[in-house]
């Protein structure tokens, strides 16, 4: 029996978050385009893209700093998540009077896609096989006793 290889937790979190978020994003666009027309669809599309890009960027930043001390990586993770929240809030403030999108569609879609991404990311991370030890290097010859 051969042991399975460890998975890249960052790739798993990226896929685990993006797939359910994409499903919710498509559903939000369809629902809000039916309920509120093109403005609703514009709000849902804008929110979905903004959330997807910022959450994906956070995971990619963590992947780049994974070699640092765990406490530093945790701090960077907290800062990146706070940056995502601040960017969403800034976007809401800057575009609150925009006539080309429906603010309710934007807000509901952003919350739904964010929740789907976060839950999917956590579930994917919990399923990743992470080694808690270093694997021994493969030797070329027989091992002596």
N, C-alpha and C positions, 0 to 999 in steps of 0.2 A: 504494500500500500504506500502510495507516494503522498507526501504532505502537500497541501495546496499552497501556492505562493501567496505572500501577503499582498493585499490590494493597496493602491494609492488612496488614502482617505480623502485627499482633496479632490481628486477626480470623481470619487464616489459621491462626495457632497455636492459637487457641481452638477453632476447628472441627477442625483437624487432630489436636488432642489429645483432644477430647471424643468424637469418633466412635469411634475404636478403643477408648477406655476404656469407652464405653457397651456395646460389643459384649462385651468381656471381663467387664464387670460383670454383664450378663445371663447369660452363660455360667457365671460363678461362682455366681450365685444358684441357677440350675437345678441345677448339679452338687452344691452343698452342701446344697440342700434334699432332693435324692435320697439323698445319703450320710448326712447328719446330721439330717435333719428340719427342724423349724421353728427350732431354735436355730442350725443351720448357715445357714439362709436369713437369719435375723436378723443373724448375724455378717457375711455377705457383703453384705447390703443396707447395713448400717451403715458398713462399710469403704468401699464404693463411693461412698456419698453423702459421707462425710467427705473422701475423696481428691478426688472431683470438685469439691466446693465449694472446698476449699483451693487446688487447682491452678488453678481458674478465677479465684479471687480474686487469685492471684499474677499471672496474665496481665493482669487488669484493672488492677491496681496499676501494672504496667509501662506499660500503655497511657496511664495518667494522667500519668506522669512522663517520657514519651518526649521532651519538649521540653528536658529538662535535658542537661547535659554527658554524653557517653557513659560516662565513668568513674563518674559518680554513678549513672547508670542501671544499670551493671554491679554496683555496690555494693548498690543496692536489690534487684536480681535475686537476688544471693547471700543477702541478708538474708531476702527473702521465701521463698526455697527452704529456708533453714535453719529458718524459722518453720514451714513445712509439716512438715518432719521432726520438729521438736520437738512440734508439736501431735499428730501421729500417735503419737509416743512417749508423750506425756502421756496420751492417750486409752487406750493400752494399759496403762499403769500404773494409771490410775484405775479401769478396768473389767476388770482381770484376774480378779476374783472374781465378776463378773456372772453370774448364773444364766440370764439371758434370751438370751445369745448364746454361740456356740462360738468360743473364742479362736483355734483353728487356722483356722477358716473366715475369721475377721476378718483374721488375719495374712496368709494366702495371698491372699485377695482384695485386700487393701490393696497387697501387693507386685505382684500382677498388673495391677491397674488403674493403679498408679503407673508401672509399666514401659510399659504400653500408651500412657498419656498422654504420657510423655516421648518415646518413640520417634515417636509420631504428630506431636507438636509439632515435633520436630527435622526430620522429613521434610517437613512442611508449610512450615516456615521456609525450607528449602533450595529449595523450588519457587517461592517468592515472587519476583516480579520487583521488585527494589529499585533505584531510581534512585540513582546515585552522583554526580549533578550536579543542579543546579536547572534546571527547565525555563524557557525564555524565555517571558515573558508574551505572550499573543496580542495582536497589533496590530490596530487597526480598519481602517487604510488600507494602501495598497501601501507596501512598504518601498523607500526611496530608495537609490540606489547611491552 
